[in-house]
């Protein structure tokens, strides 16, 4: 058994290196595609101008990428503090907390960004399922899938109560309904659509399935440790 355990450690290390490599490759590819539009927003963002930076898609994406080193530093600080306190899975918990915030807040900001007729155009609602998917386009569908993807990926890793696909689906639907309701109440010149709720929730579920290996392990471990030992008979 010890021999098998020693063999599994290098395999886990190699798997981790592969995952990190894929993540770096994905970020590099995204930067290659977005480099020109991001650099168009860089001067205004670096000058601290609100207009042209925080009210544009390119500006928000740029500031999200710039904040990545700070997010990594926060993960390190939280994990180090938890390890000193003897808390198990310190790195996983810290990464999940920072990942939920850093990956969700920028998309919420973009979703709540007012349109040109905000406050003037009457609020609009679309309650017919699948009707708006045609007008969304592939880019719109991809954007909606990403709104709560980080929440679906990291939430079950952080909170054992959310470690199931139906609960993540309910979380995605609930958060999406809140966002669509806020858009309607604030009259942001956006259509509050049931299709947005469906696509946002699907994005959270798909992300949860992608991280299922990690949150299932974290959810099953406490139940195994808390199982009482059977007393010997006789």
Backbone torsions as a table, in degrees:
resi	resn	phi	psi	omega
1	UNK	NA	-39.5	177.8
2	UNK	-65.1	-35.8	178.2
3	UNK	-63.9	-42.1	178.5
4	UNK	-65.3	-39.7	179.5
5	UNK	-64.6	-39.1	178.8
6	UNK	-67.0	-29.3	177.3
7	UNK	-74.9	-30.8	-177.3
8	UNK	-75.5	-26.5	-179.5
9	UNK	-62.8	-49.1	175.6
10	UNK	-61.4	-33.5	178.7
11	UNK	-65.1	-42.0	178.1
12	UNK	-65.8	-38.7	179.3
13	UNK	-64.3	-42.7	179.0
14	UNK	-64.7	-39.7	178.2
15	UNK	-62.8	-40.1	177.8
16	UNK	-64.1	-40.8	178.5
17	UNK	-63.7	-40.0	178.3
18	UNK	-63.6	-43.4	179.9
19	UNK	-64.0	-41.8	178.2
20	UNK	-64.2	-40.9	178.2
21	UNK	-61.9	-41.9	177.7
22	UNK	-64.6	-39.1	179.0
23	UNK	-64.4	-44.4	178.4
24	UNK	-62.7	-41.5	178.8
25	UNK	-63.7	-40.0	178.3
26	UNK	-64.6	-43.4	178.4
27	UNK	-64.6	-41.7	179.3
28	UNK	-63.2	-40.7	178.4
29	UNK	-64.6	-41.8	178.8
30	UNK	-63.9	-40.4	177.9
31	UNK	-64.7	-37.4	179.3
32	UNK	-62.8	-40.6	-178.9
33	UNK	-73.7	-38.3	-172.8
34	UNK	-96.8	3.0	-171.2
35	UNK	-58.5	-50.1	-177.1
36	UNK	-63.8	-51.5	179.2
37	UNK	-63.2	-33.0	178.3
38	UNK	-66.8	-40.5	-179.8
39	UNK	-68.8	-22.7	175.6
40	UNK	-69.1	-30.5	179.0
41	UNK	-91.2	-14.3	-174.5
42	UNK	-58.3	-47.0	-178.3
43	UNK	-58.0	-42.1	-179.1
44	UNK	-70.0	-37.2	179.0
45	UNK	-68.0	-42.1	-180.0
46	UNK	-67.8	-26.2	177.1
47	UNK	-83.6	-3.7	178.1
48	UNK	76.7	22.0	179.9
49	UNK	-83.1	131.4	179.0
50	UNK	-69.6	-51.6	-178.6
51	UNK	-72.0	127.3	-179.1
52	UNK	94.9	-8.5	178.0
53	UNK	-122.9	-72.6	-174.8
54	UNK	-79.1	-6.6	177.0
55	UNK	-109.6	18.8	177.3
56	UNK	-130.2	154.0	179.1
57	UNK	-62.5	-46.2	-178.2
58	UNK	-62.3	-39.8	-179.8
59	UNK	-65.5	-42.3	179.7
60	UNK	-65.7	-42.4	178.2
61	UNK	-63.1	-41.3	179.5
62	UNK	-61.6	-47.0	-178.6
63	UNK	-67.9	-30.5	175.7
64	UNK	-65.5	-41.8	178.1
65	UNK	-68.9	-38.3	179.0
66	UNK	-63.5	-33.0	-177.9
67	UNK	-81.1	-2.8	-179.6
68	UNK	-58.8	-46.0	177.0
69	UNK	-59.2	-37.9	177.3
70	UNK	-65.0	-40.1	177.7
71	UNK	-63.4	-41.3	177.6
72	UNK	-63.6	-37.9	177.9
73	UNK	-65.2	-39.2	178.1
74	UNK	-65.2	-41.2	176.8
75	UNK	-59.1	-46.0	-179.8
76	UNK	-61.3	-44.4	-178.3
77	UNK	-64.9	-44.6	179.5
78	UNK	-64.8	-42.8	-179.4
79	UNK	-65.4	-40.9	179.9
80	UNK	-63.6	-42.7	179.1
81	UNK	-63.9	-40.1	179.9
82	UNK	-69.9	-37.5	179.2
83	UNK	-65.8	-38.2	176.3
84	UNK	-63.7	-36.2	178.8
85	UNK	-78.5	-3.7	178.6
86	UNK	79.2	20.4	-179.7
87	UNK	-80.5	127.1	179.7
88	UNK	-70.3	156.5	179.3
89	UNK	54.3	42.8	-175.8
90	UNK	-62.4	-42.8	-178.5
91	UNK	-68.2	-40.4	-179.4
92	UNK	-64.8	-44.1	-179.3
93	UNK	-64.5	-44.6	-177.9
94	UNK	-66.1	-43.1	178.5
95	UNK	-63.7	-38.6	179.9
96	UNK	-65.6	-41.5	-179.3
97	UNK	-64.5	-48.3	-178.7
98	UNK	-70.0	-37.7	179.9
99	UNK	-63.4	-39.5	178.2
100	UNK	-59.8	-44.9	-176.8
101	UNK	-73.1	-50.6	-174.6
102	UNK	-67.4	-29.7	-178.6
103	UNK	-90.3	-12.9	-176.2
104	UNK	-106.7	-40.8	-175.6
105	UNK	-57.7	-45.2	179.5
106	UNK	-60.5	-39.0	179.2
107	UNK	-69.3	-36.9	175.1
108	UNK	-63.8	-39.3	177.9
109	UNK	-60.3	-45.3	179.0
110	UNK	-65.3	-38.5	-179.0
111	UNK	-66.5	-35.7	-178.3
112	UNK	-91.1	7.3	179.5
113	UNK	-70.6	125.3	-175.7
114	UNK	-70.1	149.7	175.8
115	UNK	-85.6	-176.4	-176.9
116	UNK	-66.3	-27.5	-179.5
117	UNK	-104.2	26.2	-178.7
118	UNK	-61.5	132.2	-179.4
119	UNK	82.6	-11.2	-178.6
120	UNK	-113.2	-49.6	-179.7
121	UNK	-72.7	134.7	178.2
122	UNK	-60.9	149.2	178.2
123	UNK	-64.7	140.9	-177.0
124	UNK	-121.4	142.6	-178.4
125	UNK	-131.1	138.9	176.0
126	UNK	-126.8	109.7	-175.6
127	UNK	-106.9	5.9	179.0
128	UNK	-89.8	114.7	-177.9
129	UNK	-62.5	142.7	173.5
130	UNK	70.7	0.0	-178.9
131	UNK	-75.1	-36.4	-176.0
132	UNK	-84.8	-9.5	-179.7
133	UNK	-62.3	-31.4	-179.3
134	UNK	-66.8	-39.5	-177.6
135	UNK	-83.0	-16.5	179.6
136	UNK	-64.7	-43.7	-174.1
137	UNK	79.1	168.7	-177.1
138	UNK	-65.3	-37.5	179.8
139	UNK	-67.2	-40.6	178.7
140	UNK	-66.6	-39.9	178.3
141	UNK	-65.3	-43.0	178.8
142	UNK	-62.3	-40.9	178.5
143	UNK	-63.9	-41.3	178.8
144	UNK	-67.8	-34.3	177.3
145	UNK	-64.5	-27.8	-176.2
146	UNK	-88.8	-10.9	-174.1
147	UNK	-57.2	-50.0	-179.1
148	UNK	-114.8	22.9	179.5
149	UNK	-66.1	-43.6	178.8
150	UNK	-64.6	-37.9	177.6
151	UNK	-63.9	-43.8	178.7
152	UNK	-68.5	-31.5	-179.3
153	UNK	-73.3	-44.1	-171.1
154	UNK	-98.4	-26.7	-175.1
155	UNK	-58.9	-45.8	178.7
156	UNK	-68.4	-21.3	175.1
157	UNK	-73.9	-28.3	-178.2
158	UNK	-92.6	-38.8	-175.6
159	UNK	-116.9	115.7	-178.4
160	UNK	-63.8	-28.3	-180.0
161	UNK	-65.8	-19.8	-179.8
162	UNK	-101.2	8.8	-174.7
163	UNK	-81.0	61.8	173.0
164	UNK	-161.0	149.0	-177.4
165	UNK	-64.0	-44.3	178.3
166	UNK	-59.7	-36.4	179.7
167	UNK	-70.9	-36.6	175.5
168	UNK	-67.0	-37.7	175.7
169	UNK	-61.2	-44.4	178.0
170	UNK	-63.8	-39.3	178.0
171	UNK	-63.7	-44.6	179.0
172	UNK	-63.2	-42.3	178.6
173	UNK	-64.3	-45.3	-178.7
174	UNK	-61.9	-45.9	179.3
175	UNK	-65.2	-38.8	179.8
176	UNK	-66.2	-40.2	178.1
177	UNK	-63.4	-40.1	177.1
178	UNK	-61.6	-42.7	179.7
179	UNK	-65.1	-46.5	-179.5
180	UNK	-64.6	-36.7	177.8
181	UNK	-65.9	-41.7	178.3
182	UNK	-63.5	-40.0	177.1
183	UNK	-60.7	-39.2	-179.2
184	UNK	-71.0	-45.3	-176.5
185	UNK	-67.4	-40.8	-177.7
186	UNK	-82.3	-6.9	178.2
187	UNK	53.5	63.0	-175.4
188	UNK	-89.3	13.4	-177.6
189	UNK	61.0	43.6	175.5
190	UNK	-131.6	153.7	179.2
191	UNK	-90.2	121.0	175.3
192	UNK	-81.8	104.4	-169.1
193	UNK	-116.6	142.8	175.0
194	UNK	-68.7	-25.9	177.4
195	UNK	-67.3	-35.2	175.4
196	UNK	-61.1	-41.1	178.5
197	UNK	-62.6	-45.2	-178.6
198	UNK	-63.3	-46.2	-177.5
199	UNK	-69.2	-40.9	178.2
200	UNK	-60.9	-43.8	179.6
201	UNK	-65.9	-38.8	177.0
202	UNK	-62.5	-38.6	177.7
203	UNK	-62.9	-40.9	178.0
204	UNK	-64.8	-40.8	-179.5
205	UNK	-67.6	-43.9	179.3
206	UNK	-61.8	-40.4	177.9
207	UNK	-66.8	-38.0	177.6
208	UNK	-63.9	-38.7	177.3
209	UNK	-65.6	-32.9	178.7
210	UNK	-67.4	-31.2	-179.7
211	UNK	-101.5	13.0	-173.6
212	UNK	-60.2	-34.5	-178.0
213	UNK	-59.9	-36.2	-177.2
214	UNK	-82.4	-43.3	-177.1
215	UNK	-79.1	-22.1	173.4
216	UNK	-69.1	-39.0	177.6
217	UNK	-63.9	-42.5	-179.4
218	UNK	-68.5	-32.4	-178.6
219	UNK	-78.1	-30.9	-177.8
220	UNK	-82.6	-26.1	-176.4
221	UNK	-62.3	-46.8	179.6
222	UNK	-61.1	-37.1	-178.9
223	UNK	-67.7	-32.5	177.5
224	UNK	-70.4	-38.4	-179.1
225	UNK	-73.1	-30.9	-176.7
226	UNK	-84.5	-4.7	-179.3
227	UNK	-69.2	122.0	-176.5
228	UNK	-69.1	145.7	179.1
229	UNK	-78.6	141.6	-178.9
230	UNK	-76.5	132.5	-179.7
231	UNK	-75.5	143.2	179.7
232	UNK	-65.3	142.4	-178.5
233	UNK	-93.9	134.3	176.3
234	UNK	89.4	NA	NA
